[in-house]
C-alpha cells in the first residue's frame, strides 16, 4: 500500500494495472485495515487516477456495509497506538521513545535514558533503531493530517450523531478526540440547544460558562453558516480572549451566500472569474485540497482546465474552470492561467448537466467557494510584490486592481482578526484599521498595507513599496486562533516592521523609502 501511495512503482512492468487492481481489491475486502489504507491513499497520493479510484473503492465498500463513505471511514479510524492522554510509546530494539501530541497537534518525541526522558536519542541507540522510531512518528503525523482533513470535510455535510455514537467515534477516540476537544459542537434535545467545546468527558465549555456535557442529544459539528451573527461573533471573541487555537478555521470560517448575480446566471458563478494565477502553484494546491484536475500544457485538451471536487455525502461535484493565458510562453510549461466559472453537477450524472445553484446544499456551496477563494487568494500574481517591476507586462493592470481592490471573504475574515489583535499590540497607537488597509505610522513615513494582498503603499502619494516576505520559518509570535493564513502572518510582520521603520537596515527597502527625498 505504501508503494501505491507514493506512486514509486507506477510505470514499472505493468503501468497502473497492478496498483489499480490493488485499490479495487481493497474496496472489495472492506476490512477496517483496507478502508484505512484507502483513506490514507486518497488523502496523500498525488496521482489523480489513484485518488479517483480510491474514492470509488470506498464507495463500493460503503455500499456493501450499508453506510455512507464518510460513515465507513469514521468507523475504521485507527488510533495510531495513542493512549487516551495523547502519548504513543515506541520500542525499537533496545530503544524506547514517547511521541506526545499536544493541544495544537504538534508531536514531541522524548527518548528514555537512565537519567530520564530526554529530547535526543541516547548515544547507544543504533541508526536502525532511531530510524524505526522516526518512521513511527511520521506515521502518526500522517494519521493526524488525514483525520484533521476528514473532520474538516464534515463541515460540508449535515451529519449528526447521537451522543453515544459521537462519543465512541469522536470524543473518546484516542486520535480523533484530540481534534474533537478543539472544535465547537451543537447539542440539540427537543427545543433545547447547547453550543460548546467538549473540553473533557463531562464538560461542555460555552462562551459564558461550563455546562454538563449532555447525556442524550443530537450532535452536529458547528458551522458559522448555520449560526446567528451574534453567536459567531461571541465565539470569535472567546477564542481570541482565551488564546484558544483551533486545528483549522471553524469559528473564523468564511461563509459564502448566493449573490443576486449568481441567482441570475442560475447554473454557474463568476464570482472568482478573470483572475490571473500562477499555474504551477495552483496545480499543487489542487492536489493538497483534493481537487482532481487535468494538467494544462501543449497537448490535446491542455488549453482548458477543469478542477473537480466531490462531496460524496451530497452526491455533488464542484467544477472550477481555468484556462491557459500564456500558451506561447514555453513549449513544455504553463506558468499562468486565468479563472472562469464555478458550477456543480450530480456526481453520477455522466452528461454532467449543471445543477441550478439554488439547488446546491448551502454548506456544499460555501465550502466549494471557500476552496476557490483560497486558490485565488494564494496563487494570484497580485501577491507577488515584484510584479510591479515587470516592464510592459500585459497583466499589470490586473495586478494593480487585485493588489489594492475590494476584499474577498477570506480577506474580510483577516480584517476581523486584526480588529481584535491590533489594539493589544504595543504599537497600537501607531496603527489604524480601515476597510481595505491597515494604516501604519512609522518614523520615516506612513504606510497602507492591503489586507488582501499584503502589498504596501506609502502616503501621501501612494508610492508602491516592495518588501519581499522573509522565509516561511519566521513568524510574528502573535497568537492566531487558527493556522494556515500565511497572508495574515505577512500583514502582521509588515505592520511590526513598518511601525519601527527607523530600524530597517535592508538597503533595497531604504532605497525605496528615500527615493522621494532626492527628487
C-alpha positions as CSV (number, residue, x, y, z in Angstrom):
1,X,0.0,0.0,0.0
2,X,2.9,2.4,0.7
3,X,4.2,1.8,-2.8
4,X,0.9,2.7,-4.3
5,X,0.5,5.8,-2.2
6,X,4.0,7.1,-3.1
7,X,3.5,6.0,-6.7
8,X,7.0,4.7,-6.7
9,X,6.3,1.7,-8.8
10,X,3.9,3.3,-11.3
11,X,5.0,2.5,-14.8
12,X,7.2,-0.4,-13.7
13,X,6.4,-3.6,-15.6
14,X,2.7,-3.2,-16.0
15,X,2.0,0.6,-15.7
16,X,-1.0,1.4,-13.5
17,X,-2.7,-2.0,-13.8
18,X,-1.3,-3.6,-10.6
19,X,-1.9,-0.6,-8.3
20,X,-5.4,-0.2,-9.8
21,X,-6.1,-3.9,-9.1
22,X,-4.9,-3.5,-5.5
23,X,-7.2,-0.5,-5.0
24,X,-10.2,-2.4,-6.3
25,X,-9.3,-5.4,-4.1
26,X,-9.1,-3.2,-1.0
27,X,-12.6,-1.9,-1.8
28,X,-14.0,-5.4,-2.0
29,X,-12.2,-6.6,1.1
30,X,-13.7,-3.6,3.0
31,X,-12.0,-4.6,6.3
32,X,-11.1,-1.8,8.7
33,X,-7.4,-2.1,7.6
34,X,-8.4,-1.9,3.9
35,X,-10.7,1.1,4.5
36,X,-8.0,2.9,6.4
37,X,-5.4,2.2,3.7
38,X,-7.8,3.5,1.0
39,X,-8.5,6.7,3.0
40,X,-4.7,7.3,3.5
41,X,-4.1,6.8,-0.2
42,X,-7.0,9.1,-1.2
43,X,-5.6,11.8,1.1
44,X,-1.9,11.6,0.3
45,X,-1.4,10.4,-3.3
46,X,-0.5,13.0,-5.9
47,X,-1.8,10.6,-8.7
48,X,-5.2,11.9,-9.8
49,X,-6.2,8.5,-11.2
50,X,-5.4,6.7,-7.9
51,X,-7.3,9.2,-5.9
52,X,-10.4,8.8,-8.1
53,X,-10.2,5.0,-7.9
54,X,-9.7,5.1,-4.2
55,X,-12.8,7.2,-3.8
56,X,-14.7,4.7,-6.0
57,X,-13.4,1.8,-3.9
58,X,-14.5,3.5,-0.7
59,X,-18.0,3.9,-2.2
60,X,-18.1,0.2,-3.1
61,X,-17.1,-0.8,0.4
62,X,-19.6,1.7,1.9
63,X,-22.5,0.4,-0.2
64,X,-21.7,-3.2,0.9
65,X,-21.8,-2.2,4.6
66,X,-25.0,0.0,4.2
67,X,-23.1,3.1,5.3
68,X,-22.2,6.4,3.5
69,X,-18.5,6.7,2.6
70,X,-17.8,9.2,5.4
71,X,-19.5,6.9,7.9
72,X,-17.5,3.9,6.8
73,X,-14.2,5.8,7.2
74,X,-15.3,7.2,10.5
75,X,-15.9,3.7,11.8
76,X,-12.5,2.5,10.9
77,X,-10.2,5.3,12.0
78,X,-7.1,3.9,13.6
79,X,-5.8,5.1,16.9
80,X,-2.2,5.2,15.8
81,X,-1.2,3.5,19.0
82,X,-2.1,6.6,21.0
83,X,-3.1,6.3,24.7
84,X,-6.1,8.5,25.8
85,X,-3.6,11.1,27.1
86,X,-2.2,11.5,23.6
87,X,1.0,9.5,24.0
88,X,2.5,6.9,21.7
89,X,5.1,4.6,23.2
90,X,7.6,3.2,20.7
91,X,10.0,0.4,21.3
92,X,12.7,-0.2,18.7
93,X,15.4,-2.7,19.5
94,X,17.0,-1.5,22.8
95,X,15.5,2.0,22.5
96,X,12.2,3.3,23.9
97,X,10.7,6.6,22.9
98,X,7.5,8.5,23.5
99,X,5.7,10.7,21.0
100,X,3.3,13.1,22.6
101,X,0.6,15.0,20.8
102,X,0.0,18.5,22.3
103,X,-3.1,20.7,22.2
104,X,-2.0,22.1,18.9
105,X,-1.5,18.7,17.4
106,X,2.3,19.1,17.4
107,X,4.3,16.0,18.2
108,X,7.2,16.0,20.7
109,X,9.5,13.0,20.9
110,X,11.3,12.0,24.1
111,X,13.8,9.2,24.5
112,X,14.2,7.1,27.6
113,X,17.6,7.1,29.3
114,X,18.9,6.2,32.7
115,X,18.7,9.9,33.6
116,X,15.1,10.1,32.5
117,X,13.3,11.3,29.3
118,X,15.4,13.5,27.0
119,X,14.9,15.2,23.6
120,X,17.8,13.4,21.9
121,X,18.4,9.7,21.2
122,X,20.8,8.1,23.7
123,X,24.3,7.6,22.5
124,X,24.0,3.9,22.5
125,X,21.0,3.9,20.1
126,X,21.7,2.4,16.7
127,X,20.8,4.3,13.4
128,X,18.4,1.5,12.6
129,X,16.5,1.8,15.9
130,X,16.4,5.6,15.6
131,X,15.0,5.4,12.1
132,X,12.3,2.9,13.2
133,X,11.2,5.5,15.8
134,X,11.2,8.3,13.2
135,X,9.1,6.2,10.8
136,X,6.6,5.5,13.6
137,X,6.4,9.3,14.4
138,X,5.9,10.1,10.7
139,X,3.1,7.5,10.5
140,X,1.4,9.2,13.4
141,X,1.8,12.6,11.7
142,X,0.2,11.2,8.6
143,X,-2.7,9.9,10.5
144,X,-3.3,13.2,12.3
145,X,-3.1,15.0,8.9
146,X,-5.6,12.6,7.3
147,X,-8.0,12.8,10.3
148,X,-7.8,16.6,10.5
149,X,-8.8,16.8,6.8
150,X,-11.6,14.3,7.3
151,X,-13.1,16.2,10.2
152,X,-12.8,19.5,8.3
153,X,-14.6,17.8,5.4
154,X,-17.6,17.2,7.7
155,X,-18.3,21.0,7.6
156,X,-19.7,20.4,4.1
157,X,-22.2,17.9,5.4
158,X,-25.2,18.0,7.7
159,X,-24.0,14.8,9.6
160,X,-25.5,14.2,13.0
161,X,-24.9,11.6,15.7
162,X,-26.5,10.6,19.0
163,X,-24.3,11.3,22.0
164,X,-23.2,7.6,22.4
165,X,-22.1,7.3,18.8
166,X,-20.4,10.6,18.8
167,X,-18.5,9.7,22.0
168,X,-17.4,6.4,20.5
169,X,-16.1,7.8,17.2
170,X,-15.1,11.3,18.3
171,X,-14.7,12.4,21.9
172,X,-13.4,9.1,23.3
173,X,-11.3,8.1,20.3
174,X,-7.6,8.5,21.2
175,X,-6.7,10.2,18.0
176,X,-10.0,11.9,16.9
177,X,-10.6,13.1,20.4
178,X,-7.5,15.3,20.1
179,X,-9.3,17.2,17.4
180,X,-12.8,17.0,18.9
181,X,-11.9,18.9,22.0
182,X,-10.6,21.8,20.0
183,X,-13.8,22.2,17.9
184,X,-17.3,23.6,18.5
185,X,-20.3,21.3,18.5
186,X,-24.0,21.7,18.9
187,X,-26.2,19.5,21.1
188,X,-29.9,19.6,20.5
189,X,-32.6,18.0,22.7
190,X,-36.1,19.0,21.6
191,X,-36.2,22.8,21.8
192,X,-33.0,23.0,23.8
193,X,-29.8,23.8,22.0
194,X,-26.3,24.0,23.6
195,X,-23.2,25.0,21.7
196,X,-19.7,24.5,23.1
197,X,-16.3,22.8,23.2
198,X,-16.2,19.4,24.9
199,X,-13.1,20.1,26.9
200,X,-13.3,16.7,28.8
201,X,-15.6,13.7,29.1
202,X,-18.2,15.5,31.2
203,X,-17.8,19.3,30.5
204,X,-19.1,21.5,27.7
205,X,-17.4,24.9,27.6
206,X,-19.6,27.7,26.2
207,X,-18.7,31.3,25.6
208,X,-20.2,32.1,29.0
209,X,-19.6,29.2,31.4
210,X,-19.2,25.4,31.7
211,X,-22.2,23.1,31.4
212,X,-22.5,19.3,32.0
213,X,-22.0,17.5,28.7
214,X,-25.5,16.3,27.6
215,X,-26.0,12.5,28.0
216,X,-28.7,12.4,25.3
217,X,-28.8,14.8,22.3
218,X,-28.3,15.1,18.6
219,X,-24.8,16.2,18.0
220,X,-23.5,18.2,15.0
221,X,-20.3,19.9,14.0
222,X,-21.0,23.6,14.3
223,X,-20.6,25.8,11.2
224,X,-20.9,29.6,11.2
225,X,-23.1,29.4,8.1
226,X,-25.8,27.8,10.3
227,X,-25.4,30.2,13.3
228,X,-26.6,33.7,14.1
229,X,-24.2,36.6,13.6
230,X,-24.2,37.2,17.4
231,X,-23.3,33.6,18.1
232,X,-20.4,33.7,15.5
233,X,-19.1,37.0,17.0
234,X,-19.3,35.6,20.5
235,X,-17.2,32.5,19.6
236,X,-14.6,34.6,17.7
237,X,-14.3,36.9,20.7
238,X,-13.9,34.0,23.1
239,X,-11.2,32.3,21.0
240,X,-9.2,35.5,20.8
241,X,-9.7,36.3,24.5
242,X,-8.7,32.8,25.7
243,X,-6.0,32.4,23.1
244,X,-7.5,29.2,22.0
245,X,-6.2,27.7,18.7
246,X,-8.4,25.5,16.6
247,X,-6.9,22.8,14.3
248,X,-8.5,24.5,11.3
249,X,-10.7,27.5,10.7
250,X,-14.1,26.9,12.3
251,X,-15.3,30.0,14.2
252,X,-13.4,32.2,11.8
253,X,-14.5,30.2,8.7
254,X,-15.7,32.2,5.7
255,X,-19.3,31.9,4.6
256,X,-20.4,32.3,1.0
257,X,-24.1,33.0,0.3
258,X,-25.6,33.2,-3.2
259,X,-25.4,36.6,-4.7
260,X,-28.1,38.3,-7.0
261,X,-25.7,37.8,-9.9
262,X,-25.4,34.1,-9.2
263,X,-29.2,33.7,-9.0
264,X,-29.4,35.5,-12.4
265,X,-26.8,33.2,-14.1
266,X,-28.6,30.3,-12.3
267,X,-26.2,27.4,-13.0
268,X,-22.7,29.0,-12.6
269,X,-20.8,31.6,-10.6
270,X,-18.5,34.2,-12.0
271,X,-17.5,35.4,-8.5
272,X,-13.9,34.3,-8.9
273,X,-13.6,34.7,-12.7
274,X,-11.0,36.8,-14.6
275,X,-8.1,36.4,-12.1
276,X,-4.6,35.6,-13.3
277,X,-2.9,32.8,-11.2
278,X,0.4,31.1,-11.0
279,X,-0.5,27.8,-12.6
280,X,2.2,25.5,-11.1
281,X,1.4,26.7,-7.6
282,X,-2.3,26.4,-8.3
283,X,-2.0,22.8,-9.6
284,X,-0.1,21.8,-6.4
285,X,-2.8,23.4,-4.3
286,X,-5.5,21.4,-6.2
287,X,-3.8,18.2,-5.0
288,X,-3.4,19.5,-1.5
289,X,-7.1,20.3,-1.3
290,X,-8.2,17.1,-3.0
291,X,-9.4,18.7,-6.3
292,X,-8.7,16.5,-9.3
293,X,-7.7,18.5,-12.4
294,X,-6.3,17.8,-15.9
295,X,-2.8,19.4,-16.4
296,X,-2.6,22.4,-18.7
297,X,0.1,22.2,-21.4
298,X,0.9,21.8,-25.1
299,X,-1.3,18.7,-25.7
300,X,-4.8,17.9,-26.8
301,X,-7.2,19.3,-24.2
302,X,-4.4,21.1,-22.5
303,X,-5.7,24.6,-23.0
304,X,-8.8,24.3,-20.9
305,X,-8.7,23.1,-17.3
306,X,-11.5,21.7,-15.1
307,X,-10.7,21.1,-11.5
308,X,-13.3,18.8,-9.7
309,X,-14.0,18.2,-6.1
310,X,-16.6,15.6,-5.0
311,X,-18.9,15.9,-2.0
312,X,-19.8,12.2,-1.6
313,X,-22.5,12.6,1.1
314,X,-24.3,15.2,-1.0
315,X,-23.8,13.4,-4.3
316,X,-22.4,16.6,-5.9
317,X,-19.2,17.5,-7.7
318,X,-17.9,21.1,-7.9
319,X,-16.1,22.3,-11.1
320,X,-13.7,25.2,-11.3
321,X,-12.8,26.2,-14.8
322,X,-9.5,27.8,-15.7
323,X,-7.5,28.4,-19.0
324,X,-4.0,29.0,-20.2
325,X,-3.2,32.6,-20.8
326,X,0.4,32.1,-21.9
327,X,0.3,29.3,-24.4
328,X,3.2,30.7,-26.3
329,X,5.4,31.3,-23.3
330,X,7.0,27.9,-23.3
331,X,6.7,24.7,-25.1
332,X,6.6,22.4,-22.1
333,X,5.3,24.5,-19.2
334,X,2.3,26.7,-18.4
335,X,3.2,29.4,-16.0
336,X,-0.1,31.5,-15.8
337,X,-3.7,30.7,-16.1
338,X,-7.0,32.7,-15.9
339,X,-10.0,31.7,-13.9
340,X,-13.6,31.2,-15.1
341,X,-16.8,29.7,-13.9
342,X,-17.6,27.6,-10.9
343,X,-20.5,25.1,-11.3
344,X,-21.9,21.9,-9.9
345,X,-23.3,18.6,-11.3
346,X,-24.7,15.4,-9.8
347,X,-21.7,13.1,-9.3
348,X,-23.3,10.1,-11.1
349,X,-24.6,12.2,-14.0
350,X,-22.5,11.1,-16.9
351,X,-23.7,14.0,-19.0
352,X,-22.6,16.4,-16.2
353,X,-25.6,18.7,-16.5
354,X,-25.1,21.8,-14.3
355,X,-27.3,21.9,-11.2
356,X,-29.0,25.3,-10.5
357,X,-27.1,27.0,-7.7
358,X,-30.1,27.4,-5.6
359,X,-30.5,23.6,-5.5
360,X,-26.9,23.1,-4.2
361,X,-26.9,22.5,-0.5
362,X,-25.7,25.7,1.2
363,X,-22.9,24.0,3.1
364,X,-21.6,22.4,-0.1
365,X,-21.7,25.7,-1.9
366,X,-20.0,27.6,0.8
367,X,-17.2,25.0,1.2
368,X,-16.6,24.8,-2.5
369,X,-16.4,28.5,-2.9
370,X,-14.1,28.8,0.1
371,X,-11.6,26.5,-1.7
372,X,-11.8,28.5,-4.9
373,X,-11.3,31.7,-2.9
374,X,-8.3,30.0,-1.3
375,X,-6.9,29.1,-4.8
376,X,-7.2,32.7,-6.0
377,X,-6.0,34.3,-2.7
378,X,-2.9,32.1,-2.5
379,X,-1.8,31.9,-6.2
380,X,-2.8,35.2,-7.7
381,X,0.0,37.2,-9.2
382,X,-1.3,40.1,-7.0
383,X,0.6,38.5,-4.1
384,X,3.9,38.9,-5.9
385,X,5.5,42.1,-4.6
386,X,8.0,42.1,-7.5
387,X,5.3,42.0,-10.2
388,X,5.2,45.8,-10.5
389,X,8.8,45.9,-11.7
390,X,8.0,43.8,-14.8
391,X,8.0,46.4,-17.5
392,X,5.3,46.3,-20.2
393,X,3.6,43.2,-18.6
394,X,0.1,42.6,-20.1
395,X,-1.2,41.7,-16.7
396,X,0.0,44.8,-14.8
397,X,-3.5,46.3,-14.8
398,X,-4.9,43.1,-13.2
399,X,-2.1,43.1,-10.7
400,X,-2.8,46.7,-9.7
401,X,-6.5,46.2,-9.4
402,X,-6.2,42.9,-7.4
403,X,-3.4,44.2,-5.2
404,X,-5.4,47.1,-3.9
405,X,-9.0,46.2,-4.7
406,X,-12.1,45.1,-2.8
407,X,-11.6,42.4,-0.2
408,X,-12.7,38.8,-0.7
409,X,-14.4,36.8,2.1
410,X,-11.1,35.4,3.3
411,X,-9.6,38.9,3.5
412,X,-12.6,40.2,5.4
413,X,-12.1,37.4,8.0
414,X,-8.5,38.6,8.1
415,X,-9.7,42.1,8.9
416,X,-11.9,40.8,11.7
417,X,-9.0,39.1,13.3
418,X,-6.8,42.2,13.0
419,X,-9.6,44.3,14.6
420,X,-9.2,42.2,17.7
421,X,-5.4,41.8,17.7
422,X,-4.1,45.2,16.8
423,X,-5.4,47.0,19.9
424,X,-3.4,44.5,22.0
425,X,-0.1,45.3,20.4
426,X,2.5,47.7,21.9
427,X,2.3,49.7,18.7
428,X,-1.5,50.0,18.9
429,X,-1.2,53.8,18.9
430,X,0.6,53.7,15.5
431,X,-1.9,51.6,13.6
432,X,-5.4,52.2,12.2
433,X,-7.6,49.6,10.6
434,X,-9.7,50.7,7.6
435,X,-12.0,49.0,5.1
436,X,-9.2,47.6,2.9
437,X,-6.0,48.6,4.6
438,X,-4.2,48.7,7.9
439,X,-2.5,52.1,8.2
440,X,0.8,52.2,10.0
441,X,2.5,55.4,11.2
442,X,6.3,54.8,11.1
443,X,9.1,57.2,11.9
444,X,10.1,57.7,8.3
445,X,6.7,57.6,6.6
446,X,3.1,56.4,6.9
447,X,2.1,53.2,5.1
448,X,-1.1,51.4,3.9
449,X,-0.9,47.6,3.9
450,X,-3.7,46.0,1.8
451,X,-5.5,43.2,3.7
452,X,-6.0,41.1,0.7
453,X,-2.5,41.1,-0.9
454,X,-0.3,42.4,1.9
455,X,1.1,44.9,-0.6
456,X,2.1,48.3,0.6
457,X,1.6,51.9,-0.4
458,X,3.5,54.9,1.0
459,X,1.4,58.0,1.8
460,X,0.7,60.7,0.8
461,X,1.3,59.9,-2.9
462,X,0.6,56.1,-2.7
463,X,4.0,55.1,-3.9
464,X,4.4,51.3,-4.0
465,X,6.8,49.8,-1.5
466,X,8.2,46.4,-2.4
467,X,9.0,44.2,0.6
468,X,9.5,40.5,-0.1
469,X,8.4,38.4,2.8
470,X,11.0,36.5,4.8
471,X,11.3,32.8,4.8
472,X,8.3,30.8,6.0
473,X,10.2,29.7,9.0
474,X,9.9,33.2,10.6
475,X,6.7,34.1,12.4
476,X,5.3,37.1,14.2
477,X,5.0,35.4,17.5
478,X,1.4,36.6,17.8
479,X,-1.2,34.1,18.7
480,X,-3.7,33.4,16.0
481,X,-6.9,31.5,16.6
482,X,-6.3,29.2,13.6
483,X,-3.4,28.0,11.3
484,X,-2.9,28.3,7.6
485,X,-3.4,32.0,6.7
486,X,0.1,33.0,5.5
487,X,-1.0,36.3,4.2
488,X,-2.3,37.3,7.7
489,X,1.1,36.4,9.1
490,X,2.8,38.5,6.4
491,X,0.5,41.5,7.1
492,X,1.3,41.4,10.9
493,X,5.0,41.1,10.1
494,X,4.9,44.1,7.9
495,X,2.9,46.1,10.5
496,X,5.6,45.4,13.1
497,X,8.4,46.2,10.7
498,X,7.0,49.5,9.4
499,X,6.0,50.8,12.8
500,X,9.7,50.7,13.6
501,X,10.9,51.7,10.1
502,X,13.8,53.7,11.5
503,X,15.4,50.4,12.5
504,X,15.2,49.0,8.9
505,X,18.7,48.2,7.5
506,X,17.8,46.4,4.3
507,X,19.3,48.6,1.5
508,X,16.7,47.7,-1.1
509,X,13.9,48.9,1.3
510,X,15.8,52.0,2.3
511,X,16.4,53.0,-1.3
512,X,12.6,53.0,-1.9
513,X,11.9,54.9,1.3
514,X,14.4,57.6,0.4
515,X,13.6,57.9,-3.3
516,X,11.1,60.8,-2.9
517,X,13.5,62.8,-0.8
518,X,16.1,63.1,-3.6
519,X,13.7,64.4,-6.2
